[in-house]
Amino acid sequence: MFQKEVADRIIAKFNTSNYGRLSILSNWKLDIKKICDIKPESFSPKPKIDSSLLIFYPKKNYIKIKNPYNLEKITRIFFNQRRKMLKKPYNQLFNGDERILNKLKLDLNLRPQNLNLETYYELTSEYENLNS
């Protein structure tokens, strides 16, 4: 059970305002489904917030990442300025490597919330390959 606002961030889809690092990190190895929202009247004493009940299922197939810290680092750098375009954080991580851009078909004029989950996992995998 989570505060409704946190649950919404965990299950957010890309291209939405709630989509961010929490969505990407939590959905890497887990499939997450919202069961229901729970009103404050269901509790005693009554809290001032709504709650949501989520269920987590382990994924059988997910993109292998050698070090989860690298996924955290990639998302931190990209979402540090979430309203800015991808060009600056991409160049910071990959030194403007055109091969990765072409391989992943990235548009550097997009913003961090415009990239789907799989793109972040693939970026992390490419980052690890560069640094190994």
ChimeraX attribute file (.defattr): number of C-alpha atoms within 10 A of each C-alpha:
attribute: neighborCount
match mode: 1-to-1
recipient: residues
	/A:1	15
	/A:2	15
	/A:3	14
	/A:4	19
	/A:5	13
	/A:6	16
	/A:7	22
	/A:8	17
	/A:9	19
	/A:10	24
	/A:11	21
	/A:12	18
	/A:13	19
	/A:14	17
	/A:15	14
	/A:16	11
	/A:17	10
	/A:18	19
	/A:19	22
	/A:20	26
	/A:21	23
	/A:22	17
	/A:23	21
	/A:24	24
	/A:25	18
	/A:26	15
	/A:27	21
	/A:28	21
	/A:29	17
	/A:30	16
	/A:31	14
	/A:32	18
	/A:33	14
	/A:34	15
	/A:35	11
	/A:36	13
	/A:37	16
	/A:38	17
	/A:39	15
	/A:40	14
	/A:41	12
	/A:42	11
	/A:43	9
	/A:44	7
	/A:45	8
	/A:46	11
	/A:47	12
	/A:48	9
	/A:49	12
	/A:50	16
	/A:51	20
	/A:52	18
	/A:53	15
	/A:54	18
	/A:55	12
	/A:56	13
	/A:57	11
	/A:58	12
	/A:59	12
	/A:60	8
	/A:61	9
	/A:62	13
	/A:63	12
	/A:64	13
	/A:65	17
	/A:66	12
	/A:67	11
	/A:68	12
	/A:69	11
	/A:70	17
	/A:71	23
	/A:72	15
	/A:73	13
	/A:74	20
	/A:75	22
	/A:76	15
	/A:77	17
	/A:78	25
	/A:79	18
	/A:80	13
	/A:81	14
	/A:82	15
	/A:83	12
	/A:84	15
	/A:85	18
	/A:86	23
	/A:87	15
	/A:88	15
	/A:89	22
	/A:90	19
	/A:91	12
	/A:92	11
	/A:93	16
	/A:94	16
	/A:95	10
	/A:96	14
	/A:97	11
	/A:98	10
	/A:99	9
	/A:100	15
	/A:101	15
	/A:102	10
	/A:103	10
	/A:104	12
	/A:105	10
	/A:106	15
	/A:107	14
	/A:108	15
	/A:109	11
	/A:110	14
	/A:111	18
	/A:112	26
	/A:113	22
	/A:114	19
	/A:115	18
	/A:116	14
	/A:117	19
	/A:118	14
	/A:119	14
	/A:120	20
	/A:121	22
	/A:122	18
	/A:123	21
	/A:124	25
	/A:125	18
	/A:126	17
	/A:127	18
	/A:128	15
	/A:129	10
	/A:130	10
	/A:131	7
	/A:132	6
